[in-house]
Amino acid sequence: MILIVESGSTKTAWRLIKDPNTPYESFSSDGINPYYQTIEEITLAQSTVLGGFAGIPIQAVFYYGTGVTGDAQRKVILQAFQPFFSDSCQFDIQNDLIAAARSLCGKTAGVACILGTGSNCSYYDGQSIDQKIVSLGYSVMDDASGNYYGRQLLRDYYFDHMPHDLKLVFKTRYNVSDDVIKSNLYKKANPNAYLATFAEFLILNKESEYVQKVIKEGMR
């Protein structure tokens, strides 16, 4: 029995596979990012799901997540997860880009890209990724990601670059108070995930010429 976990900053997907002939069980929970969250914060946020695995004979946990860029972040995930599993359970903790590369390319070489709350891409040689450019995270890089577009929409709203009719829709759907926005960006946890919540506006208004322009410029 194995557990596969794929986590972004906004959402975590869990797949419990009992055997090849049995449909997997699926769960979801809040996102995990060991770059911004402590062991205690992860344990508290994921306690309901993790607690449900107590007593289940899981042999291995395969974790793929954003923010896993080195041994320090792997240690955070391991220490948050390990208490909920047996001593014999094996852990394989990898960056989420590895999950994208393995699912996209299998054992052949290629370039894998991932797009969600954040964004990244890398060359994959069939076994491991070769990161030519190190990502500096959401505040500097992550072009075309959810948080990139959320930031762009807020800027356009406040700089009055957003068409008037869309500004009214945007203001109705979201709390655009400057105090609320600054509190979420500079005082609360996971500002990147907060920014990404605004990205749905692009999908809901995808026929707009303005929205199409924002999307295309982000992708370029």
RAZIBEL-V578593 format. One record per pair of residues at least 12 apart in sequence whose ideal C-beta (glycine too) atoms are under 6 Angstrom apart, sorted by the first residue. I is the first residue (numbers start at 1). J is the second residue. D is the distance in whole Angstrom. If there is no record, write none. Layout:
# RAZIBEL-V578593
I/J/D  I/J/D
This chain:
# RAZIBEL-V578593
1/18/5  1/57/6  1/58/5  1/59/6  2/17/5  2/60/5  3/16/5  3/58/5  3/61/5  4/62/5  5/63/5  6/64/5  6/99/6  7/31/6  7/32/4  7/65/4  8/31/5  8/66/5  8/116/5  8/117/5  9/31/4  9/33/5  9/66/6  9/117/4  9/192/5  9/193/4  10/31/4  10/117/5  10/193/5  10/196/6  11/31/5  12/29/5  12/31/6  12/32/5  13/28/6  14/27/4  27/49/6  29/46/6  29/49/5  30/45/5  31/193/6  32/65/6  33/66/6  33/67/4  34/67/5  34/73/4  34/76/4  34/77/6  35/67/4  36/190/6  39/76/6  39/79/5  39/80/5  42/80/4  43/80/5  50/84/4  53/84/5  58/85/6  58/89/6  60/90/4  61/91/5  62/92/5  63/77/6  63/93/5  64/94/5  64/96/5  64/99/4  65/96/5  66/96/5  66/118/6  68/95/5  74/93/4  77/93/5  78/91/6  97/114/5  97/120/5  97/122/5  97/129/6  100/112/5  100/114/4  101/124/4  101/129/6  105/124/5  107/126/5  108/126/6  109/125/5  109/126/5  110/124/6  111/123/6  112/124/5  117/146/5  117/147/6  117/192/6  117/193/6  117/196/4  118/138/6  118/142/5  118/145/5  119/142/5  119/144/6  119/145/4  120/135/5  138/192/4  144/218/4  144/219/5  146/196/3  146/199/4  147/192/4  147/195/4  147/196/5  148/218/6  149/199/4  149/202/6  149/218/6  150/195/4  150/196/5  150/198/4  150/199/5  151/195/5  152/214/6  153/198/5  153/201/6  157/170/6  163/210/5  202/215/6
